[in-house]
Amino acid sequence: MKMQEQAAETHDSRLRIPDDNISVGGVELEYWLKGAGEPVVFLHGGVLTDWFGPLAAELSMTDGYQLVSYHRPGYGSSTLPSQPITLAGQADCCLALMRHLGIAKAHLVGHSVGACIALQAALQEPEAVASLALLEPPVMTAASDPLPALTVLRATATLWKQGDVAGAMDAFMRGIVDPDYERVLDRVLGTWREDALKGTDAFFQTDQPALQAWRFEKPEAARVRQPAILFLGHNSTRVNPIREPVHRTLLSWLPNAEGHTLEGATHLLPLQKPAQISALLTAFYNARITAQKHWDG
C-alpha cells in the first residue's frame, strides 16, 4: 500500500499542463517548464511520452534547475512533419525549442532513442550542450552483434505494418524493454495504454527508420567533448543483449564520460530508479558547476 501511495504521489506531481507550443520546420512541439536555474532538457524515449515524469518530480532535481520537457514529433500533441524526420531533424527540434525559450546552453537528459538524439544535438551544436546524461542509448554501431535486437525489432515492425499496433507495442516492450513492463507501468504511471498505442505509431513510423539510418561511431564520439554520464540497468542485458556492450563501448569512445549501473533496473530505469538517478545527476551537475566557477574565477 505504501508503494502504491508513493507512486500515486509521483504521478500527481509531474509536469502535466503544457506551457505552450512551438512550430519547428512544420512540426508543432508541445512543451512544459518547471523551476528556475540551470536548464535541464529531457528527451524521452520511444513508445511512451512520460518516461521522465517521476525523475522530473524529484525535489533534488527541481531545486536550482529549470526543467524543460517536451513531446517529440508524433508523440502526445506534437505533430509529425510531412516528410520523414531524421535524428538530425529531431535534434534540430530540441535545439530550436531551447532557442525559443532563450536557453543558450543546457544539460540534456535522454532515454533510449532520446539519448541518441541528445548525442546528435551535441554534434550539431556543441556550444548549446553543457553536458549529456544518457540512459541506455541504443547505438547499434557500438554493438559488436546487434542482430538479436534487430531481429526483435523487425518482428515487431512486421506486426505494426500489419495493423496490429497493440501486438507490436506488447512484443516490443516484452522483447526489448522488460517482460514485466505492465506491472511497472501500472504501478508508476497508472494510465498509460492509450499514450503507448499512439506512441507505438510514432516509434515505428519515425523513430525506428531514423535510428536505423543514423551512424554514430568512434570518430563522431571523439567530437563529443562535453561531460557525459551514462546509466545502465543491471538487468537490461538479460532482456536485450546489446545493452551492456553498447554501454561499455560508449564509455571507451566518449572522451569525458563516467558510467553507473543501477541494480534491479531494466530499460525501464527512469521509472524504476528516479531517486537514484536524480541524486547522481545532481552530484554530476554540481561538480561541473563548481569546476566551471573555479575555472572562471
C-alpha positions as CSV (number, residue, x, y, z in Angstrom):
1,M,0.0,0.0,0.0
2,K,2.8,2.4,0.8
3,M,4.4,1.8,-2.6
4,Q,1.2,2.5,-4.3
5,E,0.7,5.7,-2.4
6,Q,4.3,6.8,-3.3
7,A,3.6,6.0,-7.0
8,A,0.4,8.0,-7.0
9,E,2.2,10.9,-5.3
10,T,4.9,10.9,-8.0
11,H,2.2,10.7,-10.7
12,D,0.3,13.7,-9.4
13,S,3.4,15.9,-9.2
14,R,4.7,15.5,-12.7
15,L,4.8,18.2,-15.4
16,R,1.3,17.9,-16.7
17,I,0.0,21.2,-18.1
18,P,1.7,22.3,-21.3
19,D,3.1,25.9,-21.2
20,D,2.9,26.4,-25.0
21,N,3.6,25.1,-28.4
22,I,6.4,26.0,-30.8
23,S,6.5,25.3,-34.6
24,V,9.8,23.9,-35.9
25,G,10.1,23.1,-39.5
26,G,6.4,22.4,-39.8
27,V,6.3,20.4,-36.5
28,E,4.3,21.7,-33.6
29,L,6.0,20.8,-30.4
30,E,4.2,20.7,-27.0
31,Y,6.4,21.6,-24.1
32,W,6.5,22.2,-20.3
33,L,8.6,24.2,-18.0
34,K,9.2,23.9,-14.2
35,G,11.6,25.6,-11.8
36,A,14.4,28.1,-12.3
37,G,18.2,27.9,-12.6
38,E,20.5,25.7,-14.7
39,P,18.4,24.4,-17.7
40,V,17.9,20.7,-18.0
41,V,16.1,19.4,-21.1
42,F,14.5,15.9,-21.1
43,L,14.4,13.9,-24.4
44,H,12.0,11.0,-23.8
45,G,12.4,7.5,-25.3
46,G,10.1,5.6,-27.6
47,V,6.5,4.4,-27.3
48,L,5.8,6.4,-24.0
49,T,5.9,10.1,-23.5
50,D,6.2,10.1,-19.7
51,W,9.4,8.3,-19.2
52,F,10.9,11.2,-17.2
53,G,7.8,12.2,-15.2
54,P,9.0,10.6,-11.9
55,L,12.5,11.9,-12.4
56,A,11.3,15.5,-13.0
57,A,9.3,15.2,-9.8
58,E,12.3,14.6,-7.6
59,L,12.9,17.5,-5.4
60,S,16.7,17.2,-5.8
61,M,16.2,17.9,-9.5
62,T,13.8,20.8,-9.1
63,D,15.9,22.8,-6.6
64,G,18.2,25.1,-8.6
65,Y,17.2,23.7,-12.1
66,Q,14.9,24.8,-14.8
67,L,13.3,21.6,-16.2
68,V,12.2,21.5,-19.8
69,S,10.2,18.6,-21.1
70,Y,8.5,18.2,-24.5
71,H,6.8,15.7,-26.7
72,R,9.0,14.7,-29.6
73,P,7.5,14.7,-33.1
74,G,4.5,12.4,-33.4
75,Y,4.1,11.9,-29.6
76,G,1.4,13.4,-27.5
77,S,0.0,16.5,-29.1
78,S,3.2,17.2,-31.1
79,T,2.8,16.7,-34.8
80,L,4.7,14.9,-37.4
81,P,6.3,16.6,-40.4
82,S,5.1,15.9,-43.9
83,Q,8.5,14.3,-44.7
84,P,10.3,11.6,-42.7
85,I,12.4,13.2,-39.9
86,T,15.9,12.1,-39.2
87,L,17.7,12.0,-35.9
88,A,19.4,15.3,-37.0
89,G,15.9,16.7,-37.6
90,Q,14.9,15.5,-34.1
91,A,18.0,17.2,-32.7
92,D,17.0,20.4,-34.6
93,C,13.6,20.3,-32.8
94,C,15.3,20.2,-29.4
95,L,17.8,22.9,-30.2
96,A,15.1,25.2,-31.7
97,L,13.0,24.8,-28.6
98,M,15.9,25.9,-26.5
99,R,16.4,28.9,-28.6
100,H,12.7,29.7,-28.4
101,L,13.0,29.6,-24.6
102,G,16.1,31.8,-24.6
103,I,18.3,28.9,-23.4
104,A,21.8,29.3,-24.8
105,K,23.2,26.1,-23.1
106,A,21.5,23.2,-21.3
107,H,22.2,19.9,-19.8
108,L,20.5,17.2,-22.0
109,V,19.0,14.1,-20.4
110,G,18.0,11.4,-22.9
111,H,16.5,7.9,-22.5
112,S,16.8,5.3,-25.3
113,V,16.3,7.0,-28.7
114,G,16.1,10.3,-26.8
115,A,19.7,9.7,-25.7
116,C,20.8,9.2,-29.3
117,I,19.1,12.5,-30.2
118,A,21.0,14.1,-27.3
119,L,24.3,12.8,-28.8
120,Q,23.3,14.1,-32.2
121,A,22.5,17.6,-30.7
122,A,25.9,17.6,-29.1
123,L,27.5,17.0,-32.5
124,Q,25.3,19.7,-34.3
125,E,25.6,22.5,-31.8
126,P,28.3,21.6,-29.2
127,E,28.2,25.1,-27.7
128,A,24.5,24.6,-26.8
129,V,25.1,21.4,-24.8
130,A,26.5,21.7,-21.3
131,S,26.5,18.0,-20.5
132,L,24.9,14.7,-21.5
133,A,23.0,12.2,-19.4
134,L,22.5,9.1,-21.5
135,L,20.1,6.3,-20.2
136,E,20.8,3.2,-22.4
137,P,21.1,4.8,-25.8
138,P,20.6,2.1,-28.5
139,V,23.6,2.9,-30.6
140,M,23.6,-0.1,-32.9
141,T,27.0,0.9,-34.3
142,A,28.5,0.4,-30.9
143,A,27.3,-3.2,-30.6
144,S,29.5,-6.0,-31.9
145,D,26.4,-8.1,-32.6
146,P,23.2,-6.1,-32.9
147,L,21.4,-9.0,-34.7
148,P,19.4,-10.2,-31.6
149,A,17.9,-6.7,-31.0
150,L,17.3,-6.2,-34.7
151,T,15.5,-9.5,-35.0
152,V,13.0,-8.5,-32.3
153,L,12.6,-5.0,-33.9
154,R,11.9,-6.5,-37.3
155,A,9.3,-8.9,-35.9
156,T,7.6,-6.1,-34.0
157,A,7.7,-3.8,-37.1
158,T,6.0,-6.5,-39.1
159,L,3.2,-6.7,-36.6
160,W,2.8,-2.9,-36.8
161,K,2.8,-2.9,-40.6
162,Q,0.0,-5.5,-40.5
163,G,-2.1,-3.1,-38.4
164,D,-1.6,-4.9,-35.0
165,V,-0.5,-1.8,-33.1
166,A,-1.3,-3.4,-29.7
167,G,0.6,-6.6,-30.5
168,A,3.6,-4.6,-31.8
169,M,3.7,-2.5,-28.7
170,D,3.5,-5.5,-26.4
171,A,6.1,-7.5,-28.3
172,F,8.5,-4.6,-28.4
173,M,8.1,-3.9,-24.7
174,R,8.5,-7.5,-23.7
175,G,11.3,-8.3,-26.1
176,I,13.4,-5.1,-25.8
177,V,12.4,-3.3,-22.7
178,D,11.2,-5.6,-19.9
179,P,8.9,-8.7,-19.9
180,D,7.3,-7.4,-16.7
181,Y,6.7,-3.9,-18.1
182,E,2.9,-3.8,-17.5
183,R,3.3,-4.3,-13.7
184,V,5.9,-1.5,-13.5
185,L,3.9,0.9,-15.7
186,D,0.6,0.2,-13.9
187,R,2.3,0.9,-10.5
188,V,4.3,4.0,-11.6
189,L,2.1,5.6,-14.3
190,G,-1.3,4.2,-13.7
191,T,-2.9,5.3,-17.0
192,W,-0.5,4.7,-19.9
193,R,-2.0,2.3,-22.6
194,E,-3.6,5.0,-24.8
195,D,-0.4,7.0,-24.8
196,A,1.7,3.9,-25.5
197,L,-0.5,2.9,-28.5
198,K,-0.2,6.4,-30.1
199,G,3.5,6.4,-29.3
200,T,3.9,3.0,-31.0
201,D,2.8,4.5,-34.3
202,A,5.3,7.4,-33.8
203,F,8.0,4.9,-32.8
204,F,7.7,2.7,-35.9
205,Q,6.8,5.5,-38.3
206,T,9.6,7.9,-37.2
207,D,12.0,6.7,-34.6
208,Q,13.0,3.4,-35.9
209,P,13.7,4.4,-39.5
210,A,15.7,7.4,-38.3
211,L,17.6,5.3,-35.8
212,Q,18.5,2.6,-38.3
213,A,19.9,5.2,-40.7
214,W,21.9,7.0,-38.0
215,R,25.6,6.5,-37.9
216,F,27.5,7.2,-34.6
217,E,30.9,5.6,-34.3
218,K,34.2,6.3,-32.7
219,P,35.1,9.4,-34.8
220,E,31.7,11.0,-34.0
221,A,32.1,10.1,-30.3
222,A,35.5,11.7,-30.2
223,R,33.9,15.0,-31.1
224,V,31.6,14.9,-28.1
225,R,33.7,16.7,-25.6
226,Q,31.0,17.6,-23.1
227,P,30.9,15.8,-19.7
228,A,28.7,12.7,-20.1
229,I,27.1,10.4,-17.5
230,L,25.9,7.0,-18.7
231,F,23.3,4.9,-17.0
232,L,22.8,1.1,-17.4
233,G,20.1,-1.1,-15.8
234,H,21.8,-4.1,-14.2
235,N,19.1,-6.4,-15.6
236,S,18.8,-4.8,-19.0
237,T,21.2,-7.1,-20.8
238,R,19.2,-10.2,-19.8
239,V,16.4,-8.7,-21.9
240,N,18.4,-7.1,-24.7
241,P,22.0,-8.4,-25.1
242,I,23.3,-5.2,-26.7
243,R,22.8,-3.0,-23.6
244,E,26.0,-3.8,-21.6
245,P,28.3,-4.0,-24.7
246,V,27.0,-0.6,-26.0
247,H,27.4,0.9,-22.5
248,R,31.0,-0.3,-22.3
249,T,31.9,0.8,-25.8
250,L,30.4,4.3,-25.4
251,L,32.4,4.7,-22.2
252,S,35.6,3.9,-24.1
253,W,34.6,6.1,-27.1
254,L,33.4,9.3,-25.3
255,P,36.4,11.4,-24.2
256,N,34.8,12.7,-20.9
257,A,32.4,10.0,-19.7
258,E,31.5,8.2,-16.5
259,G,29.2,5.2,-16.1
260,H,26.8,3.9,-13.5
261,T,25.0,0.6,-13.3
262,L,21.7,0.6,-11.4
263,E,20.9,-2.6,-9.5
264,G,17.5,-4.1,-10.1
265,A,16.7,-2.0,-13.2
266,T,16.0,-2.7,-16.8
267,H,15.3,-0.4,-19.7
268,L,12.5,1.0,-17.5
269,L,15.2,2.6,-15.3
270,P,13.9,6.2,-15.4
271,L,10.7,4.8,-13.9
272,Q,12.3,2.3,-11.6
273,K,15.1,4.4,-10.2
274,P,14.2,8.1,-10.4
275,A,15.5,9.0,-6.9
276,Q,18.9,7.3,-7.5
277,I,19.3,8.8,-11.0
278,S,18.3,12.2,-9.6
279,A,20.9,12.0,-6.9
280,L,23.6,11.0,-9.3
281,L,22.7,13.7,-11.8
282,T,22.6,16.4,-9.1
283,A,26.1,15.4,-7.9
284,F,27.3,15.3,-11.5
285,Y,25.9,18.8,-12.3
286,N,27.1,20.3,-9.0
287,A,30.7,19.1,-9.7
288,R,30.6,20.6,-13.2
289,I,29.2,23.9,-11.9
290,T,31.8,24.1,-9.1
291,A,34.6,23.3,-11.6
292,Q,33.3,26.0,-14.0
293,K,33.2,28.6,-11.3
294,H,36.7,27.7,-10.2
295,W,37.9,28.0,-13.8
296,D,36.1,31.3,-14.4
297,G,37.3,32.7,-11.1
